[in-house]
């Protein structure tokens, strides 16, 4: 990554942290995925970036799951994980943070649901229900996606959704969408953990 992009990212985050310093911390859940390049390394770098951001505290990280592509099927399989954070950022600030992190990790805009270097979605945020053109919380398609609900159930099993918990929704979707490939990837999880601790 070029030094100028790194400086711009650091300046933006310092300003955001100053604005949000006095805000109460709220729990939020993010979903991360990638299907290009060194996927475990990209996810390790993404989680390390999150952990280093002012205004964000990393609470927990799920295992990695291998999943078939969604929407556009003629592309490589994805690796996905979910994280829980505590943040003083507001919902739109958090979205901007996710987009800035995607850009730093080399995200290129392509067709919708196409291949991506990094995808970071805001899934849930404590006390927040939002539906705008820019951002919807809870994420409007998370209940249809095993690759979101299964890792999320590891770290936020009792988070209440509209008609159940993350765990109950995950179990129901696993039965309903058995043909939707989503598998705990132990080898990828081990490599991801070793890259984070390196």
N, C-alpha and C positions, 0 to 999 in steps of 0.2 A: 504494500500500500504506500502511496506517495506521501511525503512528509506534509505537504500542504493540506491534503485531505485529513490527515491525522490531526493537524492543528485546528482545522475548521471544526472537526468533530469534538475536540477537547474544549474549544471555546464555547460551542453551542451547549455542551453539557454543563460547563461551569455556570453559565447564565441560567440555565434551567434549574440547576440545583439551588442557586441563590434565591430564585423566585419561589421555589417550593419548600424551602428549608423549614418554614414555620407551619407547613401543612401537616395534618395528622397522617400518620402512616396507615396505608390500607393494603390488604392482601390482594394480590392479582395472580392470575394464571395465564401463562403464555404457552403457545405451541410453536415448536421450531421444526423445520424439515428441510432437507436438501437431497438432490439426486444427481448432482454433478461434481466432478473432481473427487478430492479426498474427503468423503462425506464425514467420517468420524472426526477428522482434523477440523473441518469447518464447524461442526457442532461444538467441539471443544473450545475453539476460538470464540464462538458466539457466546457460550455460557461464561467464559472468562471475561469477555467484554461486559456482559451484564453485571457480573460480580464486582467489577471495577467502577461502575458508573455511579457518580454522585446522585443521591436521591433514590437509589435502589439497593436493597439488601436481598441477597439470594437466600431463600429459605430451604428449598429442596429441589432435587432434580430426579426425574424418572429414569428408568432404563431406556435403552434404544429399541425401537421397533422397526422392522422392515415391512414396508407396505407397497402394494401395487399402486401405480399412478391413478389419480382421480381425474375424471373428465376427459383428458387426452391420454389415451392408453399407450400410444406408440412412443414410449420414452423409458428411460431406466427406472428401476424401483427406487423408492425414497427410503431414507432413514429419518425417523421422527422421534422426538421426545417432548416432554412438557416440563415446565419449571414453575414453582411457586416463588413469588417475590413479595417483599414488603416495600411499598413505595410511597413517597410523598408527592409524586407527580399526579396531576390530574389525568383523566382518560385521554384527552387529545395530546397532552405532553407525552404520555406513555406511547401512544401511537407514533408520534414523530420520532421518539427514541428508537422504536423498533425499525422504522423506515431508514433512519440514519445508520443503524447497525447493519441492515441489509446492504445498504450502499457501500459501507466500509468493507464488507465481506465480498464485494464484487458482484452484487445482484444486477443482472441485466434484464430490462423489461422485454418480455416476449409475449407470445399469445397467452390468453387467460388459461390457467391450469396447465401451462406448459412447463418444461424443465426449468429448474432454478438453482442458482448457487446457494441461496439461503432464503427461506421464507419464515417470517416471524409474525404470528398473529396474537392479538389480544383476545383471549377467550372469555375470561371472567374477571370482574373486579368487585371487591367487597362494597356493598351498598350502592352499586351503580347499575342502572338499567338505562340503556341509551339506544336510540334508533335514528341515525342521521345518514345522509349520503356518504359521509366520511368514515363513520365508525358506528358499529352496532355491538352492544354488549348486553347479554351474552352473544357470543359469536353465532350468527344465524344458521350456520351449517354444521356446527360441532356435533349435534345430536345424530347426524347422518354418517359420521366418520369414525370408524373404529380406530384409526390411527391417531385420533385425538382423545377419544374417551378411554381407551385402554391404558395409555401411559398416564393420563390424568387421574384415573382411578387409583393408581399406585400412590399418588402424593396428595390427593384431595378427595378421598373416597366419600366423605359425608357432605361435600359441598351441595347445598340444596339448589336444584334446578326447578323449572316450572312444574313438572309432574313427576318428581322423584329426586334421587341423589345421583351423583356422578356414577357411583357403583351400580345402582339399579339400572340406569340408562345404558351403561356399558354392557351389562349382562344381557339386557333385552336386545340390544343391537347385535351382539355377538351371535345370538340365536337367529335373529331375523336376517342378518346379512352374512351368513356363514361363508358365502362365496367371495366376500370382500377380504382379500388377503391382508392380514396384519399379524405379524409373528414377532414375539420377543426375540431379539437378536443378541444372544449372550456374548458371542465373539466380538461384535461391534461395540457392545457396552464395555467389555474389558479394555478394548483398545482406546475407546473414548476416555475411560477413567485414567489410563496410563498417560495419555496425551495431556490431560488436564493437570496431572501431578508432575509432569516433566519439567 
